[in-house]
Each structure stands twice: as C-alpha cells, then as structure tokens.
Amino acid sequence: MAALHNSFNHVKAEIWPAWLITRREVKDQFRDWRVVFPIVFLTAFFPYLMNYAVRQMLNFVEQYGAVIVAERLIPLLLMIVGFFPISISLVISLDTFVGEKERGSIEPLLDSPLKDWQLYFGKMLASTVPPLVGSFLGMSVYLIGLILQKIPLPETSTIVMVFVLTIVQAIMMVSGAVVVSAQATSVRAANLLASFIIIPSAFLIQIEAFIMFWGKNVNDLWWMVVALLVLSYMLIRVGISHFAREKLLGREIDILNLKWIWQTFWRSFKGNTAGLFSWYRQEVFPALKKMRYGIVIALIFSAAGLAIGWRMVSVFSFPVEVSSLDELNENLRSIVELTYLSKASVALIILQNIRAILIAGFLGSISFGVAGIAPALVTFAAVGYLFNGLISSGIPAGYLLALILPHGILELPALLLATAATLHAVAVLLAPSKQKGIGEVWIESIAVWFKITLGICMPLFVLAAFIEAFITPQLVLWLYQ
C-alpha cells in the first residue's frame, strides 16, 4: 500500500507542472475576446441553424411518409455540430508553439525548469479545452432546441457515442495540430499544413455519417473511437519524442532541399554496402530482425481477420449450391480453363499486389499504422469467409486449397511482411530522437519500408505471380480431372 501511495505521489509530482501550464494557458485563452467570441457566437448560431433544418426536413418528409430519413439525420447533425467548433478552434492549437515563437513570448517558458514532455503535454491539454468547450456548447444548444421543438431525441446510447466520438476527434485533431506547431517555422506554414489534418478528418466524418445514416450496426462506431484513441496516442507520442526546446528557437525557415532528401533516403536505404548480397546481409536481414514485433502484430491482426471472415458466413450466407461433386468438378474445370492466365497476366497480378502494399503503406503513413493493417485484415477475412462458406455448403475445402495454396504460401507471407514493415516504419517514427528532426526520421522510416518491400516482398510477389499464372491452374485441373 505504501509503495502504491508513493507511486501515486510520484506521478502527481510529474504531472503537476504540466497541469500548471494547462491552467495558465486556458486562463489566457478565455481572457482573449478573439477566442471567446467565435466559440460562443458561432457555435451557438450553427446549432440553431441545424435545429431549423431538422424542423424543415421533418415537415417535408412527413408529406411523403419518409420520417425515418429525418430521424436518421438528427444524430448525424449532432455529430456535425460537435465537429464544427473543433475545426474553428484548431487555429489555437496551431498557434501553440510557433505563434508564441513569432511573438517572442515563449522564451521565458523555455527557460523554465520544466521537462520537455511536461511543457509539450501541458500546452497540448490547454489547446484541447477550447474545442471541447465549443463542441459541448454547440451540441447542448442543438439538443435543447430539439426538446423545445418537441422533436424526438436519438437514443441515449447514440447521444453518448456521439459525445465520446467528438471528444476523441478533438484530441486527435489537436494532437496533430500541436505536432505541426512544434515543427513549423511560421504561423503561415502551420496554417497551410493544417489542411493535412482537417481534410482527412472531414473524410472521416463522412464515413461516420454514412454508417450513422445507414442505420445498421451504428455501434460499430465504437471501433472508430478505439482507432482514434490509438491514433491520438501515436500523435502525442510523436510530438513528445521529437520535441526539443533548444531546436524550437533555432529553426528560422525550412528549405525544400531535394538533394538532401534523396541523400538521406539513399544513405538509410543502401547503407555502406557495395553489392546486392552485402546489401541483403548488412541492411535487409538486420532490418527484418528488428521488425519482429511488427511481424507478431501483423500475425495477430491477420488471425483476427481470418476469424472475422469465418464468422461472417453466419451473417451473410454463402451463395453456393452444388447438387453433386461431379457437377462441381465440371464447373471448376470450366472456370479454370476460361481464366487460364497468360504471360501478360503475370504483370497484372504483380501490379495488383504492388497496389495492395502501396495502399497499406499509404494508409499506414497517414494514420500512424492504424489503417495500415487494413489490407492484411481484409485479405485474411476474405480467406476465412471463403473457407467457411465452402465447408458450410458441403464443398470440400480442398477445392479452395488447390486454388489458393500454391501461390498463397508466398503471397500471404509477403503481405504480412509488408504490413509489418509499415508498422515498423511507424515505430521508427515514434522512437525518441532529439538529435534528428522529425523530417529526417520520417525519411529514414520510409527507407526502412522500401528495404523490406523491395528486398523481400517484391521477389515473393513476382514468384507467386508466375505460380498463380502457370502452376495453380494446371494443378487444379490435374487434381480434379
């Protein structure tokens, strides 16, 4: 008990300086009328406009007996009302470090005995308060307006979910904005870079709106909450890992130096090797060994995808009915003969696989690995769905094994390694590095990804494409002739 009490006191002592920064920043923000006015006026007027829109929509759709359309829009508009103040207040987060640097008011704070993470975390928490205050104010006005107009409110669970989703979206956007503010050299550059936060967040809102308006499996949005929490943690970790107060004042202007970018990438990609074999021995295989934790995570999510696909057969029935095994053999022979692949198709298979790993790499880079697992998850879910569907339909699993296994024993591990490479590249970016800037670490993480992708995944994909084009069809015809 004493040890637990001491640990609590230690954590409190560490967090307290960050809390002092947060309290100071929040007081300064709400003393500025230029901050208070947009939050109070705009976030109060916009919900009123949404209330008016809901009433007009209800009056319109009642004429055609489509009230369900307006009812589905009520929680959707609540989510939009909560998102609106976050996008407005994001400028506060962007001004956190670079704005004070331009005004010359950050030097006393940087000279304080605070640790870097305490300073960063305190400023980030302070930047989260105005967006959340605006969101809660707007959503409260919106809900009160619905009550006054006697419009039925959404279910309590839906309202709670929208509030939680708004909170985690605010944390995610503010975390990204503070990273930009800590790394940018001017307020103008930070405002331009903010588009890389607002635009993806707007697309995310559209996905959430589609799920909510569709009306089925609305509780799946809780998985979105989990994903946003993970992404927020990643952004906070990146910001703290690469925040150094001595570099904050030293950066004056960023120059697009393409030569330096290429040299940094090539140095990390090639190393000091002189040939292909030495490159594999000194660069590729050591990088593969370092990403063992990424491989384990990729395996876990792939197994989860397999289980999800296996279970989905009970939700979406497998549309296969075969009266006899002889009929199945004849149909299978016809399909294989019609789809027998030519040499030109090898390139199409390779391009398809390249597209899959590029999508995984892109999604992983913009989401810090959260969405990078999607291609592997979807692929293994499809495999699990097909296997269970065949077995449930009374079809021997050997049919699918013959169609997938010959080339799948190469393609699926290559996809796993590509996913693990994406996760490892993100881990490199998350690792603390005070000596290197976030741009240099990012370039090096991309180089690590290309090492694994070009050195291991691409040869496996090429070999698998030839097997899929020339060996798998012949093997199927031989087994089921």
N, C-alpha and C positions, 0 to 999 in steps of 0.2 A: 504493500500500500504506500509506503514511504517512497519507494522507487517511482511508482506511478505519479505521486504528487510532485516529485522533483522533476520528472519528465514534463508534466503539465506546466510547471513554473518556467522551465527552460523554453518550451515552445512559446509561452506567453511573452517571455522576455525578448524572444527573437521577433515575434510578430508585432509587438507594441510599437517600435519605431515606424514600421510600415503603416500602422493604423494612425499614428500622429500625422504622417504625410497625407494620408487619405482625408483625415478630418480637416486639415489646413486647406487642402485643395478644394474640397467641397464647399467650405465656407466662402472662399474666394470666388468660386464659380457662381454661387447663388447670390452674391452681392453685386454681380455684374448684370445690369438690366438687359444687356445684349444676349445674355444666356437665358435669363428668366422669361423674357417676353416671347421668344419663339416657342419655348416649351409650353407656356401657359396658353397663349393665344392660339397658335397653330394646332396644337394637339387637342384643344377644346373645340375649335371650329370644325376640324376634319371629322371627328366622331358625329357631330351634329349633322354634317352633310351626309354621312353614311346612314344615320337614322332616317333622314328624309328619303334617301334612295331605297332603303328597305321598305318603307311605307308605300312608296310609289310602285315598287315591284310587286308587293303583295296585292295592292289594288288592281294591278294589271293582270297578274296571273290568275287571280280569283275568277276573272271573266271566262277563262278557258279551262278551269278545273286543274291547274298545274301548280297548286300551292306548294308542293314538295320542292319545286325549283327554288322558290324564295326561301323556304325553310333551310335548305342546304346552304344558301348564300349567307345566312345570318352568322354562323360561326366563322365562315370564310372572311367576311368583312371584319369580324372581331380580330382575326389574326392580322389583317392588313392594317387596321387601326393601330395595333400594337407595333407593327413594323415601321410605320411612318415616322414616329418620333426618333427611332433608333437611327434611321438614315439621316435625319436632320441633325441630330446631336453628335454624329460621328466626327464632325469638324473639331469638337472639343478634344477627342482622343488624338486626332491628327496633330493638334497643336501642343500636345503634352510636353514633348521634349524639344522638337525643332522650333516651335513657336517661342518658347522661353529663351532658346538659344539666340534667335534673331533679335529678341527684345533685350538681351543681355541680363535677364533676371534669374538665370539658372546657376550662375557661378557660386553664389553663397550656398546653395543647396548641394552642389557638387563638392564643396569644401567641407561639408559636414561629416561626422564620423560614421554615418550610415553605411552599411554594406551595399554593394551594387544591387543585389536582389531585393533588399528592403526598399531602396529608392524606387526601383522599377515597379515592384509589386504595389507599393503604396500609390504611385501615380496611376497605375492601371486601374486599381479599385476606385480611385476618385473619378476616373473617366467613365466608369460604368454607371455611376449614380444618376447623372442627368438623363441618359437614355432610358433607364428603367423608370425613373420618376415620370418622364413624359409618356412612356408606354402605359404605365398603370393609370395615370390620369386620363389618357385617351380612352382606354378600354373601360374604365369606370363610367365616364361620361356616356359612352356608347351603350353600355348595359342599362344605366339609369334611364336613358332615352327610350330603350325598348320597353322597360317597365312602365314608364309614363304613357307610352302609346299603346299599352296593353298588347304588345306583340309577344308571343310565347318565347321564352328564353331557351337556348340549347340545353342539353342535358348537363348536369353538374360536372360529370366526368369530362365532357368535351370542353367546358369552360376552364377547368383545372388544367387540362392538357394544353390548351392554347396559351394560358398564362406561363406554364413551365416552358413551353416551346419558345415563347417570347423572351424569357429570361436567358435561356441558353444561347439563343441567337444574338442577343445583345452582348453577352460575354464573348461569344466567338468573334463578332464584328469588332468590338472594342479591342480585343486581344490582337487581332490583325492590324488594326489602325495604330496601336501603340508600338508594335514592331516597326511599322513604316515610319512612325515619327522618330523612333530612336535611331533609325538607319539613314533617314533622308537628310539632305544638306540644306533644304529650304522648305518653307511652308508651301510654296508653289509646287515643288516636286512631290511633296507629301499629298497634296490635294489631287494631283494627277494620278498618283499611284493608288489613291483610294478607289479608283474605278475597278481595280483588281479585287476589291472586297465587296463593293456594292453590287456589281453586275453578277458575280456568282451567287451572292445572297439573294438577289432578285430571282434568278433562275430557280434557286432552292425554294423560294416562296411559291413559285408557280407549280413545282412538283407537289408541295404540301397542299396547295389549293386544289390540284387535280384529285389527290387522294381524299381530301375532305369533301369536295363537291360530288365525287363519285358515290360517297356514302357507304361503301363497303370497306370493312377492315380499317376503320378510322383509327383503331387502337394501334395499328402498325406505325403510326406517327411517334409512338413512344420509342421505337427503334431509331427514329430520326433524332430524338432527344439524346439517346445514348451516343450516336455518331457525332453529334455536335459537341457533346461534352468531351469526347476523346479529341476532337479537332481543336477545341479550345485549350485543352491541356497541352497539345502539341505546340500551339502558337505561343502560349505563355512560356513553355519550356525553351522554345527557340529564342524568344525575346530576352529571357534572363540569361541564357547560355552565351549570347553574343553581345550583351550589353556591357560596355566598358566606359566609365565616365571620362577617362583620360582621352579616349578617342572621340567623344562626343563633341568636344570643342575644337579638336584638331581637324575635323573634316570641313572643308570650305565649299568644295564643288566636286561633283562626280563627273568624270570624263569617260565617254564610251570608247574604251581602248580595245579595239577588236584584236589587235596583235597580242596584248596581254591576256585576253580571254582565251585565245587559241593556245598560247604557250602554257597557260595554267592547266588547261584541259589536257593537252598532249603530254605534259610532264606527268600528270597524275595517271593518264591512261597507259602510256608506254613505259614510264619509269626509266631505268638505266639499262634496259635490255638492248641486245644487239641483234636478235633474231627471233623467229617465231617460237622455237622451243624454249628459249630462255625467257621469253615473254610469258608463256604459259607457266613455266616453273617459278618465276620470281613475282609475277603480277596476278595472273588469273587464279591459280590454285591457292595462293595465300588469301586473296580476296574471297574465294569460295569458302575457305575455312573460317574466315571472320564472320560470314553471314549465316552461321549455323543456327543462331536463334531465329533469324528471319525464315529459315527453312522450316523450323519447328512450327512457327506461327502459321506459315503457309499451309503446312500439312494439317494443322488443326482446323483452319477455315475450309480447306478442301474436304476434309472428313465431314464437317458441318454441312457443306453444300451437298455432299452425297446423301447425308441423312435427310436433309430438307427435300431434295428431289425424290427420294424414296417415299417419303410421307405424302408428297403432293399428289400421288396417284389416288389416294383416298378422297382428295378434294376435287381433282379434275380426272375423271375416268379416262382410262387409256382406250382410244378408239380403234381397237384391233379385234376382229372376229375372224377366226380361221376354222373352217369346218373339218379339215383333216390336215395331217402332216404332209401328205403328198401335194396337196394344193399349195401349202406354204412353200415347199421346195420349188415348185414350178414358178410361183410368183417371185421368189428370191432369185432364181436363175434369170428371169426376165429383167428384173431390176438391175442386177449386176451387169448383164450384157448391155443394157441400154446406157448405163452410167460408166462403162469401162473407160478409163481415163487415158488420155493421150499424153505425149511428151509436153505439149503446150499446157496441159492441165497441171503439170508439176509446178510451173511458175505461179499459177493461180493459187494453188494450195499454200505455197511458200508465202505469197503476198497476203493471203488470209491470216496466216499465223503471225506474220510480221505486224499486220494491222492490230491483231489482238494484243500483242505485247506492247505496242506503241500506245494503244488506248489505256492499257494498265499503267504504263509509265506516266502518261499524261494525267490520268485521274489521280494517281498516287502523288504526283508533284504538286497539284493544286489543292490536295486535301490532306497532305502530310501522311500519306499511306492509308488513310481511312477508306477511300474509294478504290485504291489500287488493288485490293483483293477481289474486286467485283468480277473480273473476267474468270479467274480461277473458281470462284464461288459459283458462278452461273454455269461454267463448263461441267463441273463435277455434279451440280444439281441436275443438269440435263442427263448425265450418265446414270445417276441414281434413278431418275424418273423413268428412263427407258428400260433399265434392267427390271425394276419392279413392275412396270407395265407389261413387259413380256411375260414375266413369271405369273402375274395375276391373270393374264389372258390364256394361260395354259401353253404358252410357247416356250420351248427350251431356251435357256439363257445362252446356250452355245451359239445360237444364230447371231446374237449381238456380239458375243466374244469374238467370233470369227470376223465380223465386220469392223471391230474397233481395236482389238488387242494387238494385232501385228504392228500397226503404226502407232497405236496409243501408248505402248510401252516406252516410246521415245517422245511423243508429243506431250503427254501429260506431265512427265518429269520436267520437260523443258518449260512448260507453262508454270509449274511450281517454282522452278529456279528463277524465272523472270519475275514472278510475284515476290519471291524472297529478295531478289536484287532491288526491287522497288522499296521494300520495307527497310532493307539495309541502307539504301541511299538516304532515306528519311532519317534513320538512326544516326548516320554520319552528320546530318544537318542539325540534329538535336543535341549532339555531343558538345559540351562546353569548349569554347575555343576563344580565348582572349587575344591570342596572337594574330589570328586571321579574321578578316572581315567576313560577314555573312555571305557576301557575293563570292568570295574565293572558296569558302566551304561548299557553297551550292554548286559551283562549277566542278569541284572535286567529287562531290557526291554523284553528279551526272556522269563523270568519267568512270566511277566505280560501276554504275549501272551498265554502261556500254561495255566494260570489260567482261562482265558475266554474259550479257546479251549476245555480243558478237563472238566471244570466245567459246561459249558453251551452248547457249540456247540456239543460236543460228545453225551450227552444224547438226544439232539434233533435229531441228525442224526440216532442214534440207534432206537429211537421210529419211526422216519419216515421210516426207512428201513423195519420194521415189517408191518407198514401200507401199504407201497408200495408192499410188497410181498403177503399179505394176505387179505387186505381190499379193496384196489383200484381195483383189477381185479373183485372181486365179486360185488362191487358197480357198475362198468361199465356194467357187464352182467345183473344186476338187473334193471338198468335204461333203457337199450336198448334191452330188450328181446322182 
